[in-house]
């Protein structure tokens, strides 16, 4: 009884005397995989005020003051053994409490082993309640913790939520590097850079006393270019953080800014004006190029970077948007790939200076490349405007308008490549032996590609799916006119109920038409859903009720209106006849869009709540779906597919994301596996 009263008194002292002063102790949480099936969660409590005695875990029922770590009940099946404690534990008689107490004066680690396979993603949540003594006070503080244990080799961040799947992050980074490398090769063909190659290499070869010295200087010059651009990628990561750039991809204001930037760069490439950094920068860098060996060469490289910005800037801007998908490493690896390609010819021609004559003169063909890039910049700019338009539901760039603008852009590009359009900085076409202007075979093939795009896009004005560009076009639901409004074989009498097995034999086998958010969200349905007569739901609870009624597994499709990989997955995988048959006949699908936040999808005030997982008020359908994905599945990437039974239990522990390497076969196997697990539970 005495110990109970003492414990009760200690708690009261927390509430009324100290008011939970958490500044005396700092908590941190970490994870470490020890083998393919186990992960150790380590919670470190560190005393940061002098004189703090932090009480250890309860060793026996006799302990009246102690700290405690508890894990969320959802982790019960993952816990292995008891929590262990590591630290310089001391014991003494507390004169105030008249009890022997165990404590640490510096820091203590509490470790718990969890059974988590290396292919699993698990959200680990819990609570730490720690007591400590400071002076005459005995505060008790409670703090929540959370982190995500990601699959092995996934690029996860402790105490954050990430949706990367096994190998997906690695594939993404490799793709970013290769794309950035291709961007660097493209930048070499711009007039600003191309004309600098022979001049710079000749400088090193002619001014150096020996061939070896010329090669060494050219290599230093090339490495300096790589260092400068890689440093740029590092600074971008340092300033904006791992997720900030990626979060911008669905922000309507950011997309409008990107749209404006791409338009400005596109107009610049077309010759209206030159985008240049302040001339004082290049002058200052050029003056430093003669101030010593290494640093002189370094500033020569910096001068190239600044002078060529009008040509490389738009390409770098595009790459940074792409690289934002690579978390911490994206901008860093992107700029590294770009700079390696840009620096490569300077080093190669230094080794083989006799090959410089293959470059040819920087003439009109280089300007043609620059103008072509300008047209492509304008086309890409429309994608960012479309993202903002979809996010805010303005309906100013519906599908047919988007397609019309692309048709016009590529038609003008084709005419330009044929020499039918001229800009102020264009040269005349070269002349043949008879003095007649002629078209090179290279320009002809690029013109054919441009006109082919026009021909391919044209049927899209009447509702053709255009699967090859499905990831870039606005959804079919935004198109006002469709020559084939109803798919072949689709019975208009079933507009309110699509048969789950292709028949209307009984009401129990039919999929009711979605009701909740259907009017607001119908326009965002992807082409593959509309063209195949699929029924998908936009509300989780509504879809769950239908799945329970029809006794079918529920597929949660976490997606987004601006999710490029979602559209690729739908056009490349869902559209397969066998996959489509499985989806339509065997599953109830909830398409849970995470990036819809306009007024049409606002939740009723009574259904709004504060999400601790998101750290914000859940007010819209997009917020609700994001909260569901993060809190229930420890994931925040799209597309991601999870499969549940009628009791809301997972059929497969892992979700399935966009995995190009597995393609149709991999997704079909995953669907069949989920279906088998569902049947086992029936």
C-alpha positions as CSV (number, residue, x, y, z in Angstrom):
1,X,0.0,0.0,0.0
2,X,2.9,2.3,0.9
3,X,4.5,1.7,-2.5
4,X,1.2,2.4,-4.3
5,X,0.8,5.8,-2.5
6,X,4.3,6.7,-3.3
7,X,3.8,5.9,-7.0
8,X,0.5,7.9,-6.9
9,X,2.4,10.8,-5.3
10,X,5.1,10.7,-8.0
11,X,2.4,10.9,-10.7
12,X,0.7,13.9,-9.0
13,X,4.1,15.6,-8.8
14,X,4.3,15.3,-12.6
15,X,1.0,17.0,-13.2
16,X,1.1,19.8,-10.7
17,X,4.8,20.6,-10.1
18,X,6.7,19.9,-13.3
19,X,3.9,20.0,-15.9
20,X,5.9,17.4,-18.0
21,X,9.1,19.2,-18.6
22,X,10.5,17.2,-21.6
23,X,13.6,19.5,-21.9
24,X,15.6,17.4,-19.4
25,X,15.5,14.2,-21.5
26,X,15.8,13.6,-25.2
27,X,14.4,10.5,-27.0
28,X,15.6,9.1,-30.3
29,X,14.4,5.9,-32.1
30,X,16.5,3.8,-34.5
31,X,16.2,0.5,-36.3
32,X,18.7,-2.1,-37.4
33,X,18.2,-5.3,-39.3
34,X,20.1,-8.2,-37.8
35,X,19.0,-11.0,-40.2
36,X,16.5,-11.6,-43.0
37,X,13.6,-12.1,-40.4
38,X,14.4,-9.8,-37.5
39,X,14.8,-6.1,-36.8
40,X,15.9,-4.5,-33.6
41,X,14.2,-1.2,-32.6
42,X,16.4,0.9,-30.3
43,X,15.0,3.7,-28.2
44,X,17.7,5.9,-26.6
45,X,16.8,8.2,-23.7
46,X,19.5,10.8,-23.0
47,X,19.7,13.1,-20.0
48,X,20.5,16.6,-21.3
49,X,20.3,18.5,-18.0
50,X,22.8,18.0,-15.2
51,X,21.6,16.2,-12.2
52,X,19.0,14.1,-13.9
53,X,18.4,10.6,-12.6
54,X,16.4,8.7,-15.3
55,X,14.7,5.7,-13.9
56,X,15.1,2.3,-15.6
57,X,12.5,-0.2,-16.7
58,X,10.5,-2.0,-14.0
59,X,12.4,-5.1,-12.9
60,X,9.9,-6.4,-10.4
61,X,6.5,-5.5,-9.0
62,X,8.2,-4.0,-6.0
63,X,9.6,-1.1,-8.1
64,X,7.5,2.0,-7.5
65,X,9.2,4.4,-9.9
66,X,10.2,3.3,-13.3
67,X,10.1,3.9,-17.1
68,X,8.0,1.9,-19.5
69,X,8.0,1.2,-23.3
70,X,4.9,-0.1,-25.0
71,X,4.3,-1.0,-28.6
72,X,1.0,-0.7,-30.5
73,X,-1.3,-3.7,-30.3
74,X,-1.1,-4.1,-34.1
75,X,2.5,-5.3,-33.5
76,X,1.7,-8.1,-31.1
77,X,2.5,-10.8,-33.7
78,X,5.8,-9.2,-34.5
79,X,7.2,-8.9,-31.0
80,X,10.0,-11.4,-30.1
81,X,11.1,-11.7,-26.5
82,X,11.1,-8.9,-24.0
83,X,12.6,-5.4,-24.1
84,X,16.2,-5.3,-23.0
85,X,17.9,-2.4,-21.3
86,X,21.5,-1.2,-21.8
87,X,23.2,1.5,-19.8
88,X,25.2,2.4,-16.8
89,X,22.6,1.5,-14.2
90,X,23.0,2.6,-10.6
91,X,21.1,2.0,-7.5
92,X,20.6,4.1,-4.4
93,X,18.3,4.8,-1.5
94,X,16.0,7.8,-2.3
95,X,15.6,9.7,0.9
96,X,12.4,11.4,-0.3
97,X,10.7,8.2,-1.4
98,X,12.4,6.0,1.2
99,X,12.9,3.5,-1.5
100,X,15.8,1.8,-3.3
101,X,15.6,3.0,-7.0
102,X,17.5,2.1,-10.2
103,X,18.5,4.9,-12.5
104,X,21.0,6.1,-15.1
105,X,22.7,9.5,-15.0
106,X,23.6,9.8,-18.7
107,X,21.7,7.7,-21.2
108,X,19.9,4.4,-21.5
109,X,19.0,2.2,-24.5
110,X,15.8,0.1,-24.6
111,X,15.9,-2.5,-27.4
112,X,13.1,-4.7,-28.7
113,X,13.4,-7.4,-31.4
114,X,10.6,-7.5,-34.0
115,X,10.0,-10.4,-36.4
116,X,9.8,-8.6,-39.8
117,X,10.8,-10.3,-43.0
118,X,13.3,-8.5,-45.2
119,X,10.6,-8.1,-47.9
120,X,8.0,-6.6,-45.6
121,X,7.0,-3.0,-44.8
122,X,5.8,-2.5,-41.3
123,X,4.7,0.7,-39.5
124,X,6.1,0.6,-35.9
125,X,4.3,2.7,-33.4
126,X,4.5,2.9,-29.7
127,X,4.7,5.0,-26.5
128,X,7.5,5.7,-24.0
129,X,6.6,6.7,-20.5
130,X,9.7,7.7,-18.6
131,X,10.2,9.0,-15.0
132,X,13.2,10.9,-13.7
133,X,14.3,12.8,-10.7
134,X,15.7,16.4,-10.8
135,X,16.1,18.1,-7.5
136,X,13.0,17.6,-5.5
137,X,10.8,16.9,-8.5
138,X,9.7,13.5,-10.0
139,X,8.2,14.2,-13.4
140,X,6.7,11.5,-15.6
141,X,6.7,12.2,-19.4
142,X,4.9,10.3,-22.1
143,X,6.1,10.5,-25.8
144,X,4.9,8.7,-28.9
145,X,7.3,7.3,-31.4
146,X,6.8,5.9,-34.9
147,X,9.0,4.7,-37.8
148,X,8.7,2.5,-40.8
149,X,10.7,-0.7,-41.3
150,X,11.2,-0.9,-45.0
151,X,12.2,-3.8,-47.2
152,X,15.9,-4.6,-47.5
153,X,17.7,-2.3,-49.9
154,X,14.9,0.3,-49.9
155,X,15.9,3.8,-49.3
156,X,13.9,4.5,-46.1
157,X,14.2,7.3,-43.6
158,X,13.9,6.5,-39.9
159,X,10.8,7.9,-38.2
160,X,9.3,8.9,-41.5
161,X,6.9,7.3,-43.9
162,X,8.0,6.1,-47.3
163,X,6.4,4.0,-49.9
164,X,9.4,2.6,-51.8
165,X,9.1,-1.1,-52.6
166,X,11.9,-3.6,-52.8
167,X,14.3,-2.6,-55.6
168,X,12.0,0.2,-56.7
169,X,14.2,3.0,-55.3
170,X,17.3,1.5,-56.9
171,X,15.6,1.2,-60.2
172,X,14.4,4.8,-59.9
173,X,17.9,6.1,-59.1
174,X,19.5,4.2,-62.0
175,X,16.8,5.6,-64.3
176,X,17.5,9.1,-63.0
177,X,21.2,8.7,-63.6
178,X,20.8,7.4,-67.2
179,X,18.2,10.1,-68.0
180,X,20.5,12.8,-66.6
181,X,23.4,11.3,-68.6
182,X,21.3,11.5,-71.8
183,X,20.5,15.1,-70.8
184,X,24.2,15.9,-70.6
185,X,24.8,14.4,-74.0
186,X,21.9,16.5,-75.3
187,X,23.4,19.6,-73.8
188,X,26.7,18.9,-75.7
189,X,24.8,19.5,-78.9
190,X,23.6,23.0,-78.0
191,X,25.6,25.9,-79.6
192,X,26.8,27.2,-76.2
193,X,28.6,24.0,-75.3
194,X,29.5,22.4,-78.6
195,X,31.5,25.4,-79.8
196,X,33.5,25.4,-76.6
197,X,34.8,21.8,-77.0
198,X,37.5,22.4,-79.7
199,X,38.5,25.8,-78.3
200,X,39.0,24.4,-74.8
201,X,40.8,21.2,-75.8
202,X,43.1,23.2,-78.1
203,X,43.9,25.5,-75.2
204,X,45.1,22.6,-73.1
205,X,47.0,20.8,-75.8
206,X,48.8,23.9,-77.2
207,X,49.6,25.7,-73.9
208,X,50.9,22.6,-72.1
209,X,54.6,21.8,-72.3
210,X,54.0,18.1,-72.8
211,X,51.2,15.9,-74.0
212,X,50.9,14.3,-70.6
213,X,50.5,17.8,-69.0
214,X,47.8,18.7,-71.5
215,X,45.9,15.4,-70.7
216,X,46.3,16.1,-67.0
217,X,44.9,19.6,-67.3
218,X,42.0,18.4,-69.4
219,X,41.2,15.7,-66.9
220,X,41.2,18.2,-64.1
221,X,39.0,20.5,-66.2
222,X,36.5,17.6,-66.7
223,X,36.6,16.7,-63.0
224,X,35.9,20.3,-62.1
225,X,32.8,20.3,-64.3
226,X,31.6,17.2,-62.5
227,X,32.4,18.7,-59.0
228,X,30.5,21.9,-59.8
229,X,27.3,20.2,-61.0
230,X,27.4,17.5,-58.3
231,X,27.8,20.2,-55.7
232,X,24.8,21.9,-57.2
233,X,22.8,18.7,-56.7
234,X,24.1,18.4,-53.1
235,X,23.1,22.0,-52.3
236,X,19.6,21.4,-53.7
237,X,19.2,18.3,-51.5
238,X,20.6,20.1,-48.5
239,X,18.3,23.1,-48.9
240,X,15.1,21.4,-49.8
241,X,15.4,18.1,-48.1
242,X,14.6,14.6,-49.3
243,X,10.8,15.0,-49.7
244,X,10.3,18.7,-50.5
245,X,10.9,18.5,-54.2
246,X,8.9,15.4,-54.5
247,X,6.0,16.9,-52.6
248,X,6.0,19.8,-55.1
249,X,5.0,17.4,-57.9
250,X,1.3,17.4,-56.8
251,X,1.2,21.0,-55.5
252,X,-0.8,23.2,-57.9
253,X,1.2,26.4,-57.2
254,X,4.5,24.6,-57.8
255,X,3.1,23.1,-61.0
256,X,2.1,26.6,-62.2
257,X,5.6,27.8,-61.4
258,X,7.1,24.9,-63.4
259,X,4.7,25.7,-66.2
260,X,5.9,29.3,-66.3
261,X,9.6,28.3,-66.2
262,X,9.2,25.8,-69.0
263,X,7.3,28.4,-71.1
264,X,10.1,30.9,-70.6
265,X,12.8,28.4,-71.4
266,X,10.9,27.2,-74.5
267,X,10.5,30.8,-75.8
268,X,14.2,31.4,-75.1
269,X,15.2,28.3,-77.1
270,X,13.0,29.5,-80.0
271,X,15.2,32.6,-80.2
272,X,13.0,35.4,-78.6
273,X,15.7,36.2,-76.0
274,X,18.7,34.7,-74.2
275,X,18.6,33.7,-70.6
276,X,22.0,34.4,-69.1
277,X,23.4,34.7,-65.6
278,X,24.8,38.1,-64.6
279,X,27.8,39.0,-66.8
280,X,29.8,39.9,-63.7
281,X,29.7,36.3,-62.6
282,X,31.4,35.1,-65.8
283,X,33.8,38.0,-65.8
284,X,34.8,37.2,-62.2
285,X,35.2,33.5,-62.9
286,X,37.2,34.2,-66.0
287,X,39.5,36.5,-64.2
288,X,40.2,33.7,-61.6
289,X,41.1,31.3,-64.4
290,X,44.7,32.6,-64.5
291,X,45.4,32.4,-60.8
292,X,47.2,29.2,-60.5
293,X,47.2,25.5,-61.6
294,X,44.3,23.6,-60.1
295,X,42.2,26.6,-59.1
296,X,42.8,28.3,-62.5
297,X,41.5,25.3,-64.3
298,X,38.6,25.0,-61.9
299,X,37.5,28.5,-62.6
300,X,37.8,27.8,-66.3
301,X,35.2,25.1,-65.8
302,X,33.1,27.4,-63.8
303,X,33.2,29.9,-66.6
304,X,32.0,27.3,-69.0
305,X,29.1,26.4,-66.7
306,X,28.0,30.1,-66.4
307,X,28.5,31.0,-70.0
308,X,26.6,28.0,-71.2
309,X,23.7,28.4,-68.8
310,X,21.3,29.8,-71.5
311,X,21.6,26.3,-73.2
312,X,22.1,24.0,-70.2
313,X,19.7,25.7,-67.8
314,X,16.4,24.5,-69.3
315,X,17.8,20.9,-69.5
316,X,19.0,21.1,-65.9
317,X,15.6,22.5,-64.8
318,X,13.9,19.5,-66.4
319,X,16.3,17.1,-64.8
320,X,15.7,18.6,-61.3
321,X,11.9,17.9,-61.7
322,X,12.7,14.3,-62.6
323,X,15.4,14.0,-59.9
324,X,12.9,15.0,-57.2
325,X,11.6,11.5,-57.4
326,X,14.8,10.1,-56.0
327,X,14.6,11.5,-52.4
328,X,18.0,12.5,-51.0
329,X,20.0,10.9,-53.8
330,X,17.9,12.1,-56.7
331,X,19.3,15.6,-57.4
332,X,22.8,14.5,-56.4
333,X,22.9,11.5,-58.8
334,X,21.0,13.5,-61.5
335,X,23.6,16.3,-61.6
336,X,26.4,13.7,-61.4
337,X,25.1,11.9,-64.5
338,X,24.5,15.2,-66.3
339,X,28.0,16.5,-65.6
340,X,29.7,13.2,-66.5
341,X,28.2,13.3,-70.0
342,X,29.0,17.0,-70.3
343,X,32.7,16.6,-69.2
344,X,33.3,13.4,-71.2
345,X,34.3,14.9,-74.6
346,X,36.7,17.3,-73.0
347,X,38.7,14.4,-71.5
348,X,38.4,12.1,-74.6
349,X,39.6,14.7,-77.1
350,X,42.5,15.6,-74.8
351,X,43.6,12.0,-75.1
352,X,42.9,11.9,-78.9
353,X,43.4,15.5,-80.1
354,X,43.7,14.4,-83.7
355,X,40.0,13.4,-83.6
356,X,38.9,17.1,-83.1
357,X,38.3,17.5,-86.9
358,X,35.3,15.1,-86.7
359,X,33.3,17.7,-84.8
360,X,32.7,20.0,-87.7
361,X,31.6,23.6,-87.5
362,X,29.0,24.9,-85.1
363,X,26.5,25.9,-87.7
364,X,22.8,26.0,-88.4
365,X,22.2,22.4,-87.4
366,X,23.0,23.1,-83.8
367,X,20.5,25.9,-83.8
368,X,18.0,23.5,-85.2
369,X,18.5,21.3,-82.2
370,X,18.0,24.3,-79.9
371,X,14.7,25.2,-81.6
372,X,13.6,21.6,-81.5
373,X,14.2,21.6,-77.7
374,X,12.2,24.8,-77.5
375,X,9.1,23.1,-79.1
376,X,9.5,20.2,-76.7
377,X,9.8,22.5,-73.7
378,X,6.4,24.1,-74.7
379,X,4.9,20.6,-75.0
380,X,6.2,19.6,-71.5
381,X,5.0,22.9,-70.0
382,X,1.4,21.9,-70.8
383,X,1.8,18.8,-68.6
384,X,2.5,21.0,-65.6
385,X,-0.4,23.3,-66.4
386,X,-2.6,20.2,-66.7
387,X,-1.4,19.0,-63.2
388,X,-2.5,22.3,-61.7
389,X,-5.7,22.3,-63.7
390,X,-6.7,18.8,-62.4
391,X,-5.7,19.6,-58.8
392,X,-7.9,22.7,-58.7
393,X,-10.7,21.4,-61.0
394,X,-10.5,24.5,-63.3
395,X,-11.3,22.5,-66.4
396,X,-9.3,24.9,-68.6
397,X,-7.1,22.2,-70.1
398,X,-9.4,19.2,-70.7
399,X,-8.1,16.2,-72.6
400,X,-9.2,17.3,-76.1
401,X,-7.7,20.8,-75.6
402,X,-4.5,19.3,-74.4
403,X,-4.3,17.1,-77.4
404,X,-5.1,19.9,-79.8
405,X,-2.2,22.0,-78.4
406,X,0.2,19.1,-78.7
407,X,-1.0,18.5,-82.3
408,X,-0.3,22.1,-83.2
409,X,3.1,22.1,-81.5
410,X,4.4,18.9,-83.2
411,X,2.9,20.0,-86.5
412,X,4.9,23.3,-86.3
413,X,8.0,21.4,-85.3
414,X,7.6,19.1,-88.3
415,X,7.2,22.1,-90.6
416,X,10.3,23.8,-89.0
417,X,12.4,20.7,-89.5
418,X,11.4,20.7,-93.2
419,X,12.6,24.3,-93.4
420,X,9.1,25.8,-93.9
421,X,9.4,27.9,-90.7
422,X,12.3,30.3,-89.9
423,X,13.3,32.1,-86.7
424,X,15.5,35.1,-86.5
425,X,18.7,33.2,-85.7
426,X,18.2,30.4,-88.3
427,X,20.5,29.8,-91.2
428,X,19.4,28.8,-94.6
429,X,19.4,25.1,-95.4
430,X,22.7,23.9,-96.9
431,X,22.9,23.8,-100.7
432,X,23.8,20.9,-102.9
433,X,26.2,20.8,-105.8
434,X,23.5,22.5,-108.0
435,X,23.0,25.4,-105.6
436,X,19.6,24.2,-104.4
437,X,18.8,24.0,-100.7
438,X,18.4,20.5,-99.6
439,X,17.2,18.6,-96.5
440,X,19.5,16.3,-94.6
441,X,18.4,12.8,-94.0
442,X,18.7,13.4,-90.2
443,X,16.3,16.3,-90.3
444,X,13.9,14.3,-92.5
445,X,13.7,11.5,-90.0
446,X,13.1,13.9,-87.1
447,X,10.4,15.6,-89.2
448,X,8.8,12.2,-89.8
449,X,8.8,11.6,-86.0
450,X,7.1,14.9,-85.4
451,X,4.4,14.3,-88.1
452,X,3.9,10.7,-86.8
453,X,3.1,12.2,-83.4
454,X,0.5,14.4,-85.0
455,X,-1.1,11.5,-86.8
456,X,-1.0,9.4,-83.6
457,X,-2.6,12.2,-81.5
458,X,-5.4,13.0,-83.9
459,X,-7.8,10.0,-83.1
460,X,-7.5,11.1,-79.4
461,X,-9.8,14.1,-80.3
462,X,-12.6,11.5,-80.7
463,X,-11.8,9.5,-77.6
464,X,-9.1,7.0,-78.8
465,X,-7.2,5.8,-75.6
466,X,-3.7,6.7,-76.9
467,X,-2.1,4.2,-74.6
468,X,1.4,5.2,-75.5
469,X,0.9,8.7,-74.0
470,X,-1.6,7.7,-71.3
471,X,0.8,8.8,-68.5
472,X,0.9,12.4,-69.9
473,X,-2.6,13.1,-71.0
474,X,-5.5,14.3,-68.8
475,X,-7.9,11.6,-67.9
476,X,-10.6,10.5,-70.3
477,X,-13.3,11.8,-67.9
478,X,-12.4,15.4,-68.8
479,X,-13.1,14.9,-72.5
480,X,-16.4,16.4,-73.6
481,X,-16.8,14.5,-76.8
482,X,-16.2,10.8,-77.3
483,X,-17.2,9.1,-80.5
484,X,-17.4,5.8,-78.6
485,X,-19.0,6.9,-75.3
486,X,-19.9,3.3,-74.4
487,X,-17.4,0.5,-74.9
488,X,-18.1,-2.4,-77.3
489,X,-20.4,-4.9,-75.7
490,X,-21.4,-2.6,-72.9
491,X,-25.1,-2.7,-72.2
492,X,-26.6,0.7,-71.6
493,X,-29.2,-0.9,-69.4
494,X,-26.5,-1.7,-66.9
495,X,-25.3,1.8,-66.4
496,X,-26.4,1.6,-62.7
497,X,-25.0,-1.9,-62.1
498,X,-22.1,-3.6,-64.0
499,X,-22.2,-7.3,-63.7
500,X,-19.3,-8.8,-61.8
501,X,-19.1,-11.9,-64.1
502,X,-20.4,-10.4,-67.3
503,X,-24.0,-11.3,-66.6
504,X,-26.9,-9.9,-64.6
505,X,-28.0,-13.3,-63.3
506,X,-28.7,-12.0,-59.8
507,X,-28.5,-8.8,-57.8
508,X,-25.9,-10.4,-55.5
509,X,-23.4,-10.8,-58.4
510,X,-23.6,-7.2,-59.6
511,X,-21.4,-4.3,-58.8
512,X,-23.6,-1.3,-57.8
513,X,-22.7,2.0,-59.3
514,X,-20.5,4.2,-57.0
515,X,-22.3,6.9,-55.1
516,X,-20.0,8.6,-52.7
517,X,-17.9,11.3,-54.4
518,X,-18.8,9.7,-57.8
519,X,-20.0,13.0,-59.4
520,X,-16.9,14.9,-58.4
521,X,-14.4,12.1,-59.1
522,X,-15.8,10.5,-62.3
523,X,-13.8,12.9,-64.5
524,X,-10.6,11.6,-62.9
525,X,-11.1,8.0,-63.9
526,X,-8.3,6.7,-66.1
527,X,-8.9,5.8,-69.7
528,X,-8.5,2.0,-69.1
529,X,-11.4,2.1,-66.6
530,X,-13.8,4.0,-68.9
531,X,-12.9,2.1,-72.1
532,X,-13.3,-1.3,-70.4
533,X,-16.6,-0.6,-68.6
534,X,-15.0,-1.1,-65.2
535,X,-16.7,-0.1,-61.9
536,X,-14.4,1.4,-59.3
537,X,-15.3,3.2,-56.1
538,X,-13.8,6.4,-54.7
539,X,-14.7,5.8,-51.0
540,X,-13.1,3.1,-49.0
541,X,-16.1,2.3,-46.8
542,X,-18.4,2.1,-49.7
543,X,-16.1,-0.3,-51.6
544,X,-15.7,-2.4,-48.4
545,X,-19.5,-2.8,-48.1
546,X,-19.8,-3.9,-51.7
547,X,-16.9,-6.4,-51.3
548,X,-18.6,-7.9,-48.2
549,X,-21.9,-8.2,-49.9
550,X,-20.5,-9.9,-53.0
551,X,-18.0,-11.9,-51.1
552,X,-15.1,-10.7,-53.1
553,X,-11.6,-9.5,-52.2
554,X,-11.1,-5.7,-52.0
555,X,-8.3,-4.2,-53.9
556,X,-7.2,-0.8,-52.6
557,X,-5.7,1.2,-55.5
558,X,-3.8,4.1,-53.9
559,X,-3.4,6.5,-56.9
560,X,-3.3,10.1,-57.9
561,X,-4.6,12.3,-60.7
562,X,-1.0,13.6,-61.3
563,X,0.7,10.2,-60.8
564,X,2.6,9.3,-64.0
565,X,3.5,5.8,-62.8
566,X,-0.2,5.1,-62.0
567,X,-1.1,5.9,-65.6
568,X,1.7,3.7,-66.9
569,X,0.6,0.8,-64.7
570,X,-3.0,1.2,-65.9
571,X,-2.2,1.5,-69.6
572,X,0.6,-1.1,-69.7
573,X,-0.7,-3.7,-67.2
574,X,-4.4,-3.3,-66.4
575,X,-5.2,-3.1,-70.1
576,X,-4.0,-6.7,-70.7
577,X,-7.1,-8.8,-71.4
578,X,-6.3,-11.5,-68.8
579,X,-5.5,-8.9,-66.1
580,X,-8.7,-6.9,-67.0
581,X,-10.8,-10.1,-66.7
582,X,-9.4,-10.8,-63.2
583,X,-10.0,-7.2,-62.1
584,X,-13.5,-7.0,-63.4
585,X,-14.7,-10.4,-62.4
586,X,-12.9,-11.3,-59.2
587,X,-12.2,-8.0,-57.3
588,X,-14.0,-5.0,-55.9
589,X,-11.7,-2.0,-56.6
590,X,-11.4,1.2,-54.6
591,X,-9.5,3.9,-56.5
592,X,-8.3,6.0,-53.6
593,X,-6.9,9.3,-55.0
594,X,-4.5,11.0,-52.5
595,X,-4.1,14.3,-54.3
596,X,-7.6,15.6,-54.6
597,X,-8.2,18.6,-52.4
598,X,-10.7,20.9,-54.1
599,X,-14.1,22.0,-52.7
600,X,-16.0,19.2,-54.5
601,X,-14.3,16.5,-52.3
602,X,-14.5,18.3,-48.9
603,X,-15.5,16.0,-46.1
604,X,-18.5,16.9,-43.9
605,X,-17.3,18.8,-40.8
606,X,-18.5,15.9,-38.7
607,X,-16.2,13.5,-40.5
608,X,-13.1,15.7,-40.3
609,X,-10.4,14.9,-37.7
610,X,-6.8,15.5,-36.8
611,X,-4.3,12.9,-38.1
612,X,-1.3,12.3,-36.0
613,X,0.3,10.3,-38.8
614,X,0.0,13.2,-41.2
615,X,0.4,16.0,-38.6
616,X,-2.6,17.9,-40.1
617,X,-6.3,18.2,-40.2
618,X,-8.0,15.7,-42.5
619,X,-10.5,17.8,-44.4
620,X,-10.6,16.4,-48.0
621,X,-11.0,13.0,-49.7
622,X,-7.3,13.2,-50.6
623,X,-6.3,13.8,-47.0
624,X,-8.5,10.9,-45.9
625,X,-7.0,8.5,-48.4
626,X,-3.4,9.6,-47.6
627,X,-4.2,9.1,-43.9
628,X,-5.5,5.6,-44.6
629,X,-2.4,4.6,-46.6
630,X,0.1,6.0,-44.1
631,X,-1.6,4.9,-40.9
632,X,-2.8,1.4,-42.0
633,X,-0.1,0.4,-44.5
634,X,3.0,2.4,-43.7
635,X,3.3,3.6,-47.3
636,X,3.0,6.9,-49.1
637,X,3.8,6.2,-52.7
638,X,1.6,5.7,-55.7
639,X,0.6,3.5,-57.3
640,X,0.3,1.0,-54.5
641,X,-2.2,-1.9,-54.4
642,X,-3.2,-3.6,-51.1
643,X,-5.7,-6.5,-50.9
644,X,-8.1,-7.0,-48.0
645,X,-10.8,-9.5,-47.0
646,X,-14.2,-8.6,-45.6
647,X,-12.8,-8.3,-42.1
648,X,-10.3,-5.7,-43.3
649,X,-7.4,-8.1,-42.9
650,X,-4.6,-8.1,-45.4
651,X,-4.6,-11.0,-47.8
652,X,-1.0,-10.3,-48.7
653,X,1.3,-8.5,-46.2
654,X,3.0,-6.5,-48.9
655,X,1.5,-4.0,-51.3
656,X,2.3,-4.0,-55.1
657,X,3.7,-0.9,-56.8
658,X,4.8,0.0,-60.3
659,X,7.4,-2.6,-61.2
660,X,8.3,-2.4,-64.9
661,X,10.6,-5.4,-64.6
662,X,7.7,-7.7,-63.5
663,X,5.2,-6.3,-66.0
664,X,1.9,-8.0,-66.8
665,X,3.0,-11.5,-65.6
666,X,4.1,-10.3,-62.2
667,X,0.9,-8.4,-61.5
668,X,-1.3,-11.2,-62.7
669,X,0.5,-13.6,-60.4
670,X,0.0,-11.2,-57.5
671,X,-3.7,-11.0,-58.3
672,X,-4.0,-14.8,-58.4
673,X,-2.1,-15.1,-55.1
674,X,-4.4,-12.6,-53.4
675,X,-7.4,-14.5,-54.8
676,X,-6.1,-17.8,-53.5
677,X,-5.5,-16.3,-50.0
678,X,-9.1,-14.9,-50.0
679,X,-10.6,-18.3,-50.9
680,X,-8.6,-20.0,-48.1
681,X,-10.3,-17.8,-45.6
682,X,-13.8,-18.5,-46.8
